[in-house]
Amino acid sequence: MIQRIQTIFLLAVVILSGFLLNGDIVRMAAGNSTVFSLGFTGLGYQGGEVIQRLWPMSVILAIVPLLALVSVFLYRNRPLQMRFTMIVLPLSVGTLILGAFYVLMLDRKIGITVVWTVKVVFPLVSALLAWLAWRAILRDDARVRSYDRLR
């Protein structure tokens, strides 16, 4: 059913992942007062042009809210809903790992100071919410299977 708790968890994943699609996820200050930003569009100057497009990160950032939203409407097919939700979980963690990789690679090339934003935590919270949604779907599936045994 669409009014279950997993729907709230998955909609929260959609909202949090949607926030990552605009603005900066991480800001980095270089020694010569240059500020870089890492976001959906890629690596660029703060509020300016994009230096390099980071396609893997952009694709993951776009797929996570899409899969979570599709998973909300798969409530009639619980096994498929559980698969979609389990795909969202590693992709959310992958966003965090990929962002950390890009920051570390830039730090190796030029000395930067990372300015953390709140959006850095969003992929981790999204992964936690996806896991909670998966558990709730699993409980619903077990409950429906137990009712089938009684018939």
N, C-alpha and C positions, 0 to 999 in steps of 0.2 A: 504494500500500500504506500501511497505517496506521502502520507502524513506521519510516517514513522520517524524515529530519532535519527536514523542513518541519512534521511533526507536533509535534516538540519546540518549534520556533519558535512555532507557533501556540498551543500550550498555554501557553507563557511569556507570550504576548500576553494570553491569557484570564486568567491569574493576575495579571499586572500591572494589567490593566484592572479586574479584580475588586477589587483593593485600593483603587481610586479610588471605588468605590461606597459605602464607609463612611469616616467620619472627615473630617478637614479636608484639603483640598489645599493651600490657602494661608491663612495667618493674617495679619491686618492690624491694627496697633495705631494707634488714633487718639490725638490729643494729650491728650484728657481721660481717659486710662487705660481707654478702651473697646476691647475686642478683638473684631474681626469675623473671621468665618471663611467661606471659600468652599469648598463641597463639593457632593456629589451633590444634596442637598436644596435648595441655593440659598445665598443670602447671608444670614448671620444672626450673632447674637452667639455668642461662643465657648461651646460646650456648652449653648446655650440655644435660644431661639425663633428661628424663621426670619423674617427681615425681608422678603425678597423671593424668590420662587421663580424660578429661572432655567431655564425649560423647555428652551430649545435645548441648554444644556449638559447637563442631566439626560438628555435623550433620547440625545444623542451618547454620554454615558458608559454608558448602558445598552445601546446598539446595538453598540458595539465588541466587548465580550466575547462577545455573542451571535453576531455574524457570524463571529468567529474560531473559536468552537466549532463552528458549522455547517460552516465551511470544513474543519475537521479531518475530518469525516465525509463529505466530498465527494471522497474520494480516487479513486473510480471514474470521476468526471467531472472530469477535470483542467481543461478550459477554464472550467467553472463555478467550480471551486475557485480558479483564478487570478483570476477576476473578483471573487469574494467577498474574496479577500486584498487585491486592489487597492482595494476599497472601504474596507477597514479602515485602510489606510495614510493616505489623506487625512483620514479621520475622526479618527484619532489625532492628527495634526498640528493638525486643526481644534480639538480639545479644548484644546490648548496655546494656540492663537491666541485662542480665545474666552475662556479664563480670563485671559489677559493683557489682553484688551479690557475685561473686567469690572473687573479690578484698576485699570487706568488710568482708567476712568470714575469709580470710587469715589475715586481719588486726586484727580481734578479737582474733585469735589464737596466733599470734606472732605480735609484733609491727613492722610495715613496713612503709616505705615512698614510695609513688607512684611516679614513674618517667613517666610522660605522654609522649606519642608519637603522631605523626600526625594521625596514624591509628585509634585512638580512635574516631575521628570525622567521619570516613568513613561510619559507619552504619547509622548515622544520616543523612548524605548527601545522602546516598543511599535511605533512606526512603523518603526524600524530592523529589528526582528525580523520584522515583516510583509513588509518588502522582501526580507529574506533568505529567508523562506519562499516568496515569489513566485519568486525566482530559482531555488530548489531545485525547485519545481514545474515551472518552465520547462525546466530541465535534464532532469527525468524525462520530460516530454512530448517533448522532442527525442530522447531515447533510445528511447522507445517508437515514435516515428515512424520512426526509423532501422531498428528491427527489423522494422517493417511493410514496408519497402522490400526487405528480403532474402527475404521469402516469395515 
